[in-house]
Amino acid sequence: MATSGARYSFQRGPDGVNYAVGGEVSLDVSPGRTPEETLLRARQISAAALAPAEPSGQDLAVAARAAQMARQAEAELAAATGDADSGDDARSRALLRIYGESPPAPLTDEYA
């Protein structure tokens, strides 16, 4: 998912040493080839964007885009299975196809 290595911003401290004060990693946020793959990619993108202890505005925007991508994939799955009014069921079936019988625990922020 990362399209580049980490890039850091440095600031010279009072002791004359440069210290990393920020950084970024570019991510590929394109959808997958199938709705199932898109759901998996959206989860990975969201996890990467929300990994920092204090996500930036850009991190939160990327996570929001990933959530929108996931909702669109869920709608496509629901339409493809004829369950347009039952998106939760379509999502559950898609997640079971992606992760097997035991989907991973939802992402939580232990430090919040």
QUIQUI-V267139 format. One record per residue. N is the residue number from 1. PHI is phi in degrees with one decimal (* if undefined). PSI is psi in whole degrees, 0 to 359 (999 if undefined). Layout:
BEGIN
n->N phi->PHI psi->PSI
n->N phi->PHI psi->PSI
END
This chain:
BEGIN
n->1 phi->* psi->327
n->2 phi->-74.0 psi->133
n->3 phi->-100.0 psi->356
n->4 phi->-155.3 psi->166
n->5 phi->-75.6 psi->174
n->6 phi->-68.2 psi->139
n->7 phi->-117.0 psi->131
n->8 phi->-113.2 psi->151
n->9 phi->-104.1 psi->135
n->10 phi->-117.7 psi->153
n->11 phi->-137.0 psi->136
n->12 phi->-77.2 psi->127
n->13 phi->-81.8 psi->173
n->14 phi->-64.5 psi->342
n->15 phi->-89.3 psi->4
n->16 phi->85.7 psi->1
n->17 phi->-96.6 psi->140
n->18 phi->-80.3 psi->134
n->19 phi->-121.4 psi->139
n->20 phi->-70.7 psi->126
n->21 phi->-118.3 psi->358
n->22 phi->-172.9 psi->172
n->23 phi->-173.0 psi->170
n->24 phi->-153.2 psi->155
n->25 phi->-133.1 psi->130
n->26 phi->-80.4 psi->137
n->27 phi->-118.1 psi->147
n->28 phi->-84.9 psi->112
n->29 phi->-107.6 psi->22
n->30 phi->-75.6 psi->151
n->31 phi->-69.7 psi->164
n->32 phi->-78.7 psi->181
n->33 phi->-77.1 psi->336
n->34 phi->-128.5 psi->161
n->35 phi->-59.1 psi->323
n->36 phi->-63.6 psi->316
n->37 phi->-66.1 psi->323
n->38 phi->-63.6 psi->319
n->39 phi->-60.8 psi->316
n->40 phi->-63.7 psi->314
n->41 phi->-62.5 psi->319
n->42 phi->-60.9 psi->319
n->43 phi->-63.9 psi->317
n->44 phi->-66.7 psi->318
n->45 phi->-63.0 psi->315
n->46 phi->-61.7 psi->316
n->47 phi->-61.8 psi->319
n->48 phi->-67.5 psi->318
n->49 phi->-67.0 psi->327
n->50 phi->-97.3 psi->10
n->51 phi->-66.9 psi->323
n->52 phi->-61.8 psi->148
n->53 phi->-60.2 psi->325
n->54 phi->-127.8 psi->86
n->55 phi->-60.0 psi->141
n->56 phi->-79.5 psi->175
n->57 phi->-59.1 psi->321
n->58 phi->-65.8 psi->319
n->59 phi->-58.7 psi->315
n->60 phi->-66.5 psi->324
n->61 phi->-66.3 psi->320
n->62 phi->-66.2 psi->318
n->63 phi->-63.1 psi->321
n->64 phi->-66.0 psi->321
n->65 phi->-64.2 psi->321
n->66 phi->-64.0 psi->320
n->67 phi->-64.8 psi->321
n->68 phi->-65.3 psi->319
n->69 phi->-61.1 psi->318
n->70 phi->-65.8 psi->317
n->71 phi->-61.6 psi->320
n->72 phi->-65.9 psi->318
n->73 phi->-63.9 psi->321
n->74 phi->-63.0 psi->320
n->75 phi->-65.1 psi->320
n->76 phi->-63.8 psi->319
n->77 phi->-63.9 psi->317
n->78 phi->-63.8 psi->318
n->79 phi->-66.4 psi->321
n->80 phi->-68.3 psi->330
n->81 phi->-96.5 psi->1
n->82 phi->78.0 psi->15
n->83 phi->-110.2 psi->47
n->84 phi->-56.8 psi->329
n->85 phi->-93.2 psi->4
n->86 phi->-130.1 psi->62
n->87 phi->-61.5 psi->326
n->88 phi->-63.7 psi->319
n->89 phi->-64.7 psi->316
n->90 phi->-63.4 psi->319
n->91 phi->-63.4 psi->317
n->92 phi->-61.6 psi->315
n->93 phi->-63.8 psi->319
n->94 phi->-64.1 psi->316
n->95 phi->-64.1 psi->323
n->96 phi->-65.8 psi->323
n->97 phi->-65.9 psi->324
n->98 phi->-75.8 psi->312
n->99 phi->-103.4 psi->354
n->100 phi->89.0 psi->201
n->101 phi->-74.0 psi->342
n->102 phi->-125.5 psi->95
n->103 phi->-60.1 psi->149
n->104 phi->-65.5 psi->158
n->105 phi->-63.8 psi->150
n->106 phi->-64.2 psi->154
n->107 phi->-69.1 psi->134
n->108 phi->-134.3 psi->156
n->109 phi->-103.3 psi->108
n->110 phi->-67.9 psi->343
n->111 phi->-101.1 psi->359
n->112 phi->-76.1 psi->999
END
